[in-house]
Amino acid sequence: MKTTRLGGSAVPVSELALGCAALGNLCQPVTDEAARATVDAAWDAGVRTFDTAPHYGLGLSERRLGAALRDRPRDTYTLSTKVGRLLAPGPQGGLGDDLGHGFAVPATHRRVWDFSADGVLRSLEASLERLGLDRVDIALLHDPDDHAEQALREAYPALERLRAEGVVGAIGVGMNQSALPARFLRETDIDVVLLAGRYTLLEQDGLTELLPEAAARGRRVIIGGVFNSGLLTAPRPGATYDYATAPQPVLDRALRLLAVTERHGVPLRAAALRFPLGHPSVASVLTGARSPGEVRDTVEQLRRPIPYALWDELRAEGLLDPDTPVPVPAPSGEAPAPKELS
């Protein structure tokens, strides 16, 4: 699987990355065995980049991912985790569940926002303990939407120092919006942005500011949420968009996308997976999975050839702007050319 280095760092990411929120029992329980089998299936498919966070299942995702990777040579994969939410013991000793935050786990802890320098250090130390590892490759500021100034003044300098000391290889920000990450690109020396849901086949808000900033500064972007919370896997009434029921205009647009891809014999999810990689600043697409079967399907769809005529028709139908970059298919019989490392 193709790899690209992040920004000016030496940290590589594979073209497909495994997002591990599902390993933290996102929405529904996953057994330890299924979690391990999911990571193994991703590894067997060539995935070498894995993303987690303390937020995912109150640390369960980190514990499961660390266990699944522990016997792999440490220099053969890239592991990303996040800072900004500390886990403090819950006031009720674990009574109740965490479904209010989206995870089917006991409410043993509560999340405490903390973008102070000390919070960054404490968060990484706790993550390393849960992972059972001595380092992470990428540390991301996690959703600092309501804490922008503290994240810029305190958390970012702490990450910068950790990078300079070699404690982490690359630093960045992970968010579901594009404006604040674009500001981080302008005002800091981050290596990478993890952008979820804002540069997809359905919507390209990331093209307004963030992706041009990344291109101008030689920085890379990892795209998550390529299916817009599931809408682009099977658009139908009641489908989910941004973790809620899709509004009718959004659903109508997704159904129009589906009609075009079906005319070209391409599953909508295959086009959705491939689309972000058409932008030269996009290094990887990050997708979640809760079973080996889901991993294998994702890899199959990513490898499916997409005819250029499909992108042309999307433009003709007004579903993509004429200047939106799209993937260029490899010549017949050849594998796609790898992206140039930078």
Secondary structure as GFF3:
##gff-version 3
##sequence-region A 1 342
A	DSSP	beta_strand	3	5	.	.	.	ID=ss1
A	DSSP	beta_strand	12	14	.	.	.	ID=ss2
A	DSSP	beta_strand	16	19	.	.	.	ID=ss3
A	DSSP	three_ten_helix	22	24	.	.	.	ID=ss4
A	DSSP	alpha_helix	32	44	.	.	.	ID=ss5
A	DSSP	beta_strand	49	51	.	.	.	ID=ss6
A	DSSP	alpha_helix	60	69	.	.	.	ID=ss7
A	DSSP	three_ten_helix	74	76	.	.	.	ID=ss8
A	DSSP	beta_strand	78	83	.	.	.	ID=ss9
A	DSSP	beta_strand	85	89	.	.	.	ID=ss10
A	DSSP	beta_strand	97	98	.	.	.	ID=ss11
A	DSSP	three_ten_helix	99	101	.	.	.	ID=ss12
A	DSSP	beta_strand	103	106	.	.	.	ID=ss13
A	DSSP	beta_strand	109	113	.	.	.	ID=ss14
A	DSSP	alpha_helix	117	131	.	.	.	ID=ss15
A	DSSP	beta_strand	138	142	.	.	.	ID=ss16
A	DSSP	three_ten_helix	145	147	.	.	.	ID=ss17
A	DSSP	alpha_helix	148	150	.	.	.	ID=ss18
A	DSSP	pi_helix	151	155	.	.	.	ID=ss19
A	DSSP	alpha_helix	156	164	.	.	.	ID=ss20
A	DSSP	beta_strand	170	175	.	.	.	ID=ss21
A	DSSP	alpha_helix	179	187	.	.	.	ID=ss22
A	DSSP	beta_strand	192	196	.	.	.	ID=ss23
A	DSSP	three_ten_helix	205	207	.	.	.	ID=ss24
A	DSSP	alpha_helix	210	217	.	.	.	ID=ss25
A	DSSP	beta_strand	220	224	.	.	.	ID=ss26
A	DSSP	three_ten_helix	228	230	.	.	.	ID=ss27
A	DSSP	beta_strand	240	241	.	.	.	ID=ss28
A	DSSP	beta_strand	244	245	.	.	.	ID=ss29
A	DSSP	alpha_helix	248	263	.	.	.	ID=ss30
A	DSSP	alpha_helix	268	274	.	.	.	ID=ss31
A	DSSP	three_ten_helix	275	278	.	.	.	ID=ss32
A	DSSP	beta_strand	282	288	.	.	.	ID=ss33
A	DSSP	alpha_helix	292	303	.	.	.	ID=ss34
A	DSSP	alpha_helix	308	316	.	.	.	ID=ss35
###
